[in-house]
Structures are given as C-alpha cells and as structure tokens.
Amino acid sequence: MVQIRISEAARFLGVSDDTVRRWIDGGVLGSTKDTAGRSVVDSLELATLAHRNAVLPGDPSDIGRSARNRFVGIVTDVLQDTVMAQVEVQCGPHRVVSLMSSEAVRDLGLEKGSIAIAVVKATTVIIETPAGKA
C-alpha cells in the first residue's frame, strides 16, 4: 500500500498534523518510518479511519431519497438574473455550485446564510489521481 506522510494525512482528513500524531500515539492509527526516517501512515488504514469517522451533518429535510451523495451546508453566494441563478454552498471543506432557475431560488428562499442540502445524482463521476501517485 501507499505510505502517506503525516501532513498529507492531516490534509486529506481535514484535521491538524497534531491530531494525526495524537491518533498515532493513542493507537488509533499505526505508523512506520519511510526511507528518509519520516513518520508515515498506510493509505488503506487511513482510508478505513476516514470511512469510520465520516459523520454527515443531519439532514434537516427528513426526506427519503435514492441519491446517496448529499452535502449539507450553508449558502455562501447567490448570483441571479431574471431567468437563471448560480448558488454556491459550502459543505464542510467542499464548495458545491448549482445552476438553477431564478424561480427555484425564490421558491426555496435561497440567500446567503441559508442552510441547504446539495443532492447529487450523477451517472458520471470522474476520479483523478495526483501525478506520480498511481
């Protein structure tokens, strides 16, 4: 498996380097040394930890749906003209942008500061890997 440096692991999980080190010290996450003597973690173990710790904010709509990709967040920007609108939602570390009708924006009462749920149902999701990491 791929070995990941502490700083990269922290960045991927959205925590500080110190948090990753505390997890290592507490036995939550294992580590080894790379050839340069730096502490690294196993990518599979990191993925398992990330999956186990993934907690989505509660969905305030309480609606059943088939789409599994939902992101609860806060509206950070609404740009609209008479016909179309662009709504930006910050969902944790992720920025989700939706294009919709201005009528939908009005009907939903979307404005900066609104709580919103971005629901993504896509047949195509493109996965990329960093150069030299494949």
N, C-alpha and C positions, 0 to 999 in steps of 0.2 A: 504494500500500500504506500501511498504518497505520504511523506512526512511534512508537516506544516509547522512553521515557526510560530512561537507564542504570539507575536504581534499580529500575524496573519489570522490565526485562530480567533483572536480577540475581535479583529475587524469583521470577520465572517459572522460572528455571533452577536455583534453589536454590544460588546462589553469591553471593559478595560483589560490591559495586559495583566494588571494586578489580580483581577478576578480570575483569569485563567490560571495564574500561578497559585492562587488560593485553592482552586479546584484540584490542581495537581497535588499540592501539599495535603489536602484533605482526602485524597484518594478517589475523588470523583472522576478524574481524568488522568490517564497514565502519560508518562513522558519518557523519552530517551534523549540521547545526545547525538547530534549529527556529526559528520566528519570534521567539522570546524569546532566542535565542542559546545555548540548552542543547543539549548533545550528545544525539542520538537515533539509534536503530538501526532499520533497516527490519524490519518484523514478519516478512516472508517469509524474509529472510536469517536472522533469529533462529530461526524455525521449522526451517529447514534445519540450522542448527548444533545445535539441540536434538535433532533426529532423528539426526543423525550421531553425537552424543556419548552418546546413550542407551545405557547398558550396564546390563542387568539382572543382579542377582546370580545366580550359578549356581543351578540347580535341583537341590538335593541328592537329590531323589527319583529322578532319571534315568528318569522315566516318560514315555512318549509320550502326548499328549492333543490333542484337537481344539480345546480352548479356548485362545485366544491371550492372554487377559488374565490373567496370573499375576503375583502380587506376593509375593516372598519377604520375610519379615520375622520379627519377634520378637513373641511373645505378651506383651502388656502387662497384660492383665486377663482373668480368667475369673469370671463370675458364674453360679452354677448353683443350681437347686433339685433336687428328686428327678426331675423329668421333662425340663426344658429348661435350656439354658445360652446365655449370651451370651459370645462370645470376641472379644476385641479384639486386633488385630495391627497393629503399627507397621511399615509397609513404606516405608522412606525417609521422605519427608515426609508420606506418606499414612497415615491411620488407616482400617483396614478392619474392619468389625464383622460377625460372622456369628452367626446364631441356629441352634442345632442341638440335638440331644437330649443330655442329660447322659450317656447311654450312649456316644455318639460321642466326647464329651470324654474319658471314661475309656478307651475303646478306643484312642484316638490318643495318650493320655498327655499331653494338653494342660495346661499350667500356666504361670504367669508365668515368662518366661525361655526357654520352648521356642522352637525355630526352627519356623516354619510357612510354608506356601505357601497364599495365598488365591487360589483359582481362580474366575474369574467367567465364566460363560457366560450371557449375557442377550440376549433378543430386543429389549429396550428399554433404550437408554442415552439419557438426557436431557442435551442440551448447552445451556448457558446462556451469555449474553454479558453483560458489565457494562453498566449503563445508559449510554447515550450513546456506546458503542463500536461499535455495529453499523453 
